[in-house]
Amino acid sequence: MAETSTKSPPTTRVYIRVALLLGVLTAIEVGLYYLAEFADGFTHSMGAPLLIGLAIAKFLIVVGYFMHLRYERPLLSRTFAIGAVLAGGLYAVVIADTLARL
């Protein structure tokens, strides 16, 4: 099989740093959830967009490092990104339609 990457694969140290970063982002998400429990107006105005943003960031980190997408050819990364954007757009349309019907 031909070599598909010009970057060297990640070391154990990189995986540990990524895991720590994901742990910190998860702790922030849990903190935001509990903050939303005690501050009622925070939930809809800032809480949900922040939690969604953190979830997207964690998704991209996991895909980039643990699925090795960062180290593949750019065409593969672009194909995945286009699919993710289309899926996110479809999700947004369905949610908007559902909310409009309520």
C-alpha positions as CSV (number, residue, x, y, z in Angstrom):
1,M,0.0,0.0,0.0
2,A,1.4,3.4,-0.9
3,E,2.2,6.0,1.7
4,T,-0.7,8.5,1.8
5,S,0.6,11.0,4.3
6,T,3.5,13.4,4.4
7,K,3.1,14.0,8.2
8,S,4.5,11.6,10.7
9,P,2.0,9.7,12.9
10,P,1.3,11.1,16.3
11,T,3.3,10.0,19.3
12,T,1.9,8.8,22.7
13,R,2.6,12.3,24.1
14,V,0.3,13.8,21.5
15,Y,-2.5,11.4,22.4
16,I,-2.1,12.2,26.1
17,R,-2.3,15.9,25.4
18,V,-5.4,15.4,23.2
19,A,-7.0,13.3,25.9
20,L,-6.3,16.0,28.5
21,L,-7.8,18.7,26.2
22,L,-10.9,16.6,25.7
23,G,-11.2,16.1,29.4
24,V,-10.9,19.9,30.0
25,L,-13.6,20.5,27.3
26,T,-15.8,17.9,28.9
27,A,-15.4,19.5,32.4
28,I,-16.4,22.9,30.8
29,E,-19.5,21.3,29.3
30,V,-20.5,19.8,32.7
31,G,-19.9,23.1,34.4
32,L,-22.1,24.9,31.8
33,Y,-24.8,22.3,32.4
34,Y,-24.8,22.9,36.1
35,L,-24.6,26.6,35.6
36,A,-27.7,26.3,33.5
37,E,-29.5,24.5,36.3
38,F,-29.1,27.4,38.7
39,A,-29.3,30.4,36.3
40,D,-32.5,30.0,34.4
41,G,-32.0,32.6,31.7
42,F,-28.5,31.2,30.9
43,T,-29.9,28.0,29.4
44,H,-31.4,29.3,26.2
45,S,-29.5,32.5,25.6
46,M,-25.9,31.3,26.0
47,G,-25.8,27.8,27.3
48,A,-27.1,25.9,24.3
49,P,-24.9,27.6,21.7
50,L,-21.8,27.2,23.9
51,L,-22.6,23.5,24.5
52,I,-23.1,22.9,20.8
53,G,-19.9,24.7,20.0
54,L,-17.9,22.6,22.5
55,A,-19.5,19.4,21.2
56,I,-18.4,20.4,17.6
57,A,-14.9,21.2,18.8
58,K,-14.6,17.9,20.6
59,F,-15.9,16.1,17.5
60,L,-13.3,17.7,15.3
61,I,-10.5,16.9,17.7
62,V,-11.6,13.2,17.9
63,V,-11.9,12.9,14.1
64,G,-8.6,14.7,13.5
65,Y,-6.5,12.8,15.9
66,F,-8.1,9.5,16.9
67,M,-9.4,8.7,13.5
68,H,-6.2,10.0,11.9
69,L,-8.0,12.2,9.5
70,R,-5.5,14.9,10.1
71,Y,-2.7,12.7,8.7
72,E,-4.5,11.6,5.6
73,R,-4.6,13.1,2.1
74,P,-6.4,16.4,1.9
75,L,-9.0,15.0,-0.5
76,L,-10.2,12.6,2.2
77,S,-10.4,15.3,4.8
78,R,-12.4,17.5,2.4
79,T,-14.8,14.7,1.5
80,F,-15.4,14.1,5.2
81,A,-15.9,17.8,5.9
82,I,-18.4,18.2,3.0
83,G,-20.4,15.3,4.4
84,A,-20.3,16.7,7.9
85,V,-21.5,20.2,6.7
86,L,-24.3,18.6,4.7
87,A,-25.4,16.5,7.7
88,G,-25.3,19.5,10.0
89,G,-27.3,21.6,7.5
90,L,-29.9,18.8,7.3
91,Y,-30.0,18.6,11.0
92,A,-30.6,22.4,11.3
93,V,-33.4,22.3,8.8
94,V,-35.1,19.4,10.6
95,I,-34.8,21.2,14.0
96,A,-36.1,24.5,12.5
97,D,-39.0,22.7,10.9
98,T,-39.9,20.9,14.1
99,L,-39.7,24.1,16.1
100,A,-41.9,25.9,13.6
101,R,-44.6,23.2,13.9
102,L,-44.8,23.5,17.7
